Amino acid sequence: MLSSKEIRQSYFDFFKSKDHTLVSSASLMPDSPNLLFTNAGMNQFVPIFLGEKKCPYTPGRATDTQKCIRAGGKHNDLEDVGMDTYHHTFFEMLGNWSFNDYFKNEAIEYAWEYLTNICKIPKERLYATVYQPDKSIGDPSEFDQEAYDIWAKIFKSEGLDPAIHIVNGDKKDNFWMMGETGPCGPCTELHIDLTPAGDTKGSLVNMDTDKCIEIWNLVFIQMNANPDGTFSDLPTKNVDTGMGFERLASIILNTKNFTDFNGIISNYETDIFTPIFDKLTEISGKKYTSTLPEKNELGDFVAANDQEMVDIAFRVIADHIRTLSFSIADGIQPGNGDRNYVLRRILRRAVRYGRTIGLEKPFFYELVDTLADQMGEVFPELAKGRQHVKTVIKSEEEAFNRTLDRGINLFESEISKLKKGNSISGAFAFRLADEQGFPLDLTELMAREQGFKVDVAGFEKLMNEQRERARAAQKKEIISLSEIKTTEPTEFIGYDEENSNEAQVKEVIKMKNGLAVIFDSSVCYPEMGGQVGDSGTITAGGKLYQIKDTQKNGDATLHYLVGDEAPEEGEKVIVSYDIERRNKIRKNHTATHLLHKALQDLLGEHVEQKGSLVAADYLRFDFSHHQGLKADEIEKLELLINEKVIKNSAVETHLKNIDDAKAMGAMALFGEKYDDDVRVVKIDDFSLELCGGTHVKRTGDIGLFKITSEGSVSAGIRRIEAITGMDAVKYALNSNNLLQNLAGDLKCKVDSIPERVTKLSSNAKSLQKELDEAKSKLVALEADSLLEKAEDINGIKVLMLKVDNDAATLKDMTHSLRKKIGSGIVVFASAANGKVVLTSGVSDDLTKLGFKAGEIVSVAAKQVGGGGGGAPTFAQAGGRMPEAIPSAFKAVKELIESK
């Protein structure tokens, strides 16, 4: 029996026999501003379709398998994953392409030949759809008669009735668009009848049923959708086809080429997914049995029993590990913004499903090796980056696990208060997102499982209010410009040795805080690409004007002045930059290039620049990496970079065409827009980057490189700050002086400082341990007297006291008294410096009756303006209103009375 790997290869072999060039899959990171992820095979070929790039294939034919994600934006299959047998967030799209070479006739004939001759799919089970515009809504396009005639000829030659096997489809089904704009055109789709008998005569085509599914889409790209809603003809006619690899494999493998077919088709019951299922069985002890959920009265898929829940979890987890692994291998990490947040949502969804099959510790990362072993040959980036992928996923799992239990407890407490037909409030969903990191779709998922809806509108209202508060907090005073009259760009001529030039004043602009001048040309570098703008001087008519900053505004360069005087418009002047400051900036900028490459060499190719600041006194470099650098890694970085500095290699700058530069291997920053001609900065055989900034002539000019700090900016993004030159020398001398002074205070040699500090730390820990033991004994001695203050509430012994202790002592007191009280509830409150600490302990027998410490402190915390929670037997919370502690105790009493 064939394997999925052999099926994929058969596709490649077939189209190579038709003179197609086999092309590697593009990254999941799309080179398009309107896409979150690469979501179709044609994404990488858009510039060819638009005529912006010459087709590199001879003849103009290509074939590939493209990694795709559909989990956000217009194309989003996330909510369907796990509920049926064929939806995925990650999938492979098999494709064949013609770039103004063959068109409809060959594309259709190739598809028919491959499916019927190579894949041996019964011809009578196949149906073709063609585009028929809906004239009732004024659609001006024409019926695709050409495609219809080609199909009619094929079906007739096979003895099949075209009237049955050709189905017309409207714009929704048979007109393909990548997005709101871009290449598009009519398409013809191949559908396959998967009923046991295979004799539905096309009645199920486009009926959204798994008994008749689309298998291949042939798009005839003839037009471009413009931003104004109109369509224009493309200069060439192209073919873009896409066939879901997982669907094709499931049809062939599940039906055994229809020789032993029971009418059941599932993508998940193929060797694409079974290795992951086997690994899940190994780590969970659960088994996959293929059951599917039914929809409830609310129209939601809900598992009817434990086994259905297990099977849903297996499908979701298996799908999601593919999405996360391939994304991270392509440099897209889970995070808080846009595509990064989509990945975080998917990962957290998978981790929560892990709980349904008993996996409470990090497990998701353990599946990476299974996937890499299975698919690393076809996608080598996955095999190469497997360790990094595992590290990132494990880190994310550990972070979410710290709040997952608490969020689940809060959720269960909330729904216990709801009646059938109620909705979970938007405020509560927002609280789960804000405090526990639960994405809205995860809360909705949990709600569906319990038969509830979520007030999404209420959630979005609160989320928008939070965003507005964040924007307001970040607002800075914006300096408004007068309408700039100058239309000619300012020519930058500051790359050469000269630090001054003669220029003509084109315009003087009055700002809120002073004046700015625009020249026809300038040696002053305007702030761009992370490099700060120059400062300098203007000499005109015997007067000297100080430039405090240089900024870009469109193509013009604004020279911001000190004071309220400026040269006259039209006047000839001498513009100079501060050469000492520029030299320090040059050193730092070249050092960022060395740092970028050194990070990639040390940590892996997943490292990408995510931001930078090149100033005169220091440099800042943000990069993608999911864990902090260890001391020895920082040391290796510094040694590698200073080795390049000491080598004193030439720093070469070349002006190249953008395509030639990329062909050289020059590193481009994702998201940056480059002109057709770009500057390539080359440092020996070590670093090659596209960069328009200013640099030193030789690496030795940097002098010395020293990292001053390394830390986290956000999830998956790290930041290094460093200094160069004399600043680094002074830093090293100061550090040495500090060590010498510390050695003097400790009365030891410098190299003995670590040993002496370790000894002092050990002594301090011993003393702290003795102090903690003394506190515990004191708490035990006080316990009996405190228990005398317990009261009876509905037959339950309850001790509620306000005490003057820190949080750690409060925790010890609660644990001690929870044990001593026998059967009862303990609640303590302490206030200091305007803050409230609340703790609660509940005996084991009372937790079985519904009394939970987490619920108790949550109720109390609301009264003191705070929040918190915890386990059923112990919980802790905080607040900011000490005066409301009596109200908190009253709320607890009412809660206990209501049970």
HELIX and SHEET records of a PDB file:
HELIX    1   1 SER A    4  LYS A   16  1                                  13    
HELIX    2   2 GLY A   41  PHE A   45  5                                   5    
HELIX    3   3 VAL A   46  PHE A   49  1                                   4    
HELIX    4   4 LEU A   78  ASP A   80  5                                   3    
HELIX    5   5 LYS A  104  GLU A  113  1                                  10    
HELIX    6   6 TYR A  114  ILE A  118  3                                   5    
HELIX    7   7 LYS A  123  ARG A  125  5                                   3    
HELIX    8   8 LYS A  135  ILE A  137  5                                   3    
HELIX    9   9 GLN A  145  SER A  157  1                                  13    
HELIX   10  10 PRO A  162  HIS A  165  1                                   4    
HELIX   11  11 LYS A  171  ASN A  174  1                                   4    
HELIX   12  12 PHE A  245  THR A  255  1                                  11    
HELIX   13  13 THR A  274  SER A  284  1                                  11    
HELIX   14  14 ASP A  306  ALA A  329  1                                  24    
HELIX   15  15 ASP A  338  THR A  356  1                                  19    
HELIX   16  16 PHE A  364  LEU A  367  5                                   4    
HELIX   17  17 VAL A  368  MET A  375  1                                   8    
HELIX   18  18 PRO A  380  LYS A  384  1                                   5    
HELIX   19  19 ARG A  386  ILE A  415  1                                  30    
HELIX   20  20 GLY A  426  GLN A  436  1                                  11    
HELIX   21  21 LEU A  440  GLU A  449  1                                  10    
HELIX   22  22 VAL A  456  GLN A  474  1                                  19    
HELIX   23  23 ILE A  579  LEU A  603  1                                  25    
HELIX   24  24 ALA A  631  LYS A  647  1                                  17    
HELIX   25  25 ILE A  658  ALA A  663  1                                   6    
HELIX   26  26 THR A  699  ILE A  702  5                                   4    
HELIX   27  27 GLY A  725  LEU A  746  1                                  22    
HELIX   28  28 VAL A  750  SER A  752  5                                   3    
HELIX   29  29 ILE A  753  LEU A  787  1                                  35    
HELIX   30  30 ALA A  807  LYS A  820  1                                  14    
HELIX   31  31 ASP A  844  THR A  847  1                                   4    
HELIX   32  32 ALA A  853  GLN A  863  1                                  11    
HELIX   33  33 PRO A  882  ALA A  884  5                                   3    
HELIX   34  34 ILE A  885  SER A  898  1                                  14    
SHEET    1   A 8 THR A  21  LEU A  22  0                                        
SHEET    2   A 8 ARG A  61  ILE A  69  1                                        
SHEET    3   A 8 PHE A  90  PHE A  99 -1                                        
SHEET    4   A 8 PHE A 231  GLY A 244 -1                                        
SHEET    5   A 8 CYS A 212  ALA A 225 -1                                        
SHEET    6   A 8 GLY A 182  ASP A 193 -1                                        
SHEET    7   A 8 LEU A 126  TYR A 131 -1                                        
SHEET    8   A 8 ILE A 166  GLY A 169  1                                        
SHEET    1   B 7 THR A  21  LEU A  22  0                                        
SHEET    2   B 7 ARG A  61  ILE A  69  1                                        
SHEET    3   B 7 PHE A  90  PHE A  99 -1                                        
SHEET    4   B 7 PHE A 231  GLY A 244 -1                                        
SHEET    5   B 7 CYS A 212  ALA A 225 -1                                        
SHEET    6   B 7 GLY A 182  ASP A 193 -1                                        
SHEET    7   B 7 PHE A 175  MET A 177 -1                                        
SHEET    1   C 2 ALA A  71  GLY A  72  0                                        
SHEET    2   C 2 HIS A  75  ASN A  76 -1                                        
SHEET    1   D 2 GLU A 294  LYS A 295  0                                        
SHEET    2   D 2 PHE A 301  VAL A 302 -1                                        
SHEET    1   E 2 SER A 423  ILE A 424  0                                        
SHEET    2   E 2 LYS A 453  VAL A 454  1                                        
SHEET    1   F 2 GLU A 491  PHE A 492  0                                        
SHEET    2   F 2 SER A 521  SER A 522  1                                        
SHEET    1   G 7 SER A 500  MET A 511  0                                        
SHEET    2   G 7 GLY A 514  PHE A 519 -1                                        
SHEET    3   G 7 ALA A 556  LEU A 561 -1                                        
SHEET    4   G 7 LYS A 543  ASN A 553 -1                                        
SHEET    5   G 7 GLY A 536  ALA A 540 -1                                        
SHEET    6   G 7 LYS A 572  TYR A 577 -1                                        
SHEET    7   G 7 SER A 500  MET A 511 -1                                        
SHEET    1   H 4 GLN A 609  VAL A 614  0                                        
SHEET    2   H 4 LEU A 619  SER A 624 -1                                        
SHEET    3   H 4 ILE A 717  THR A 724 -1                                        
SHEET    4   H 4 PHE A 705  SER A 714 -1                                        
SHEET    1   I 3 VAL A 651  ASN A 657  0                                        
SHEET    2   I 3 ASP A 677  ILE A 683 -1                                        
SHEET    3   I 3 SER A 687  LEU A 690 -1                                        
SHEET    1   J 6 GLU A 791  ILE A 793  0                                        
SHEET    2   J 6 ILE A 796  LYS A 802 -1                                        
SHEET    3   J 6 GLY A 824  ALA A 832  1                                        
SHEET    4   J 6 LYS A 835  VAL A 842 -1                                        
SHEET    5   J 6 PHE A 874  GLY A 879 -1                                        
SHEET    6   J 6 GLY A 867  GLY A 870 -1                                        
END                                                                             
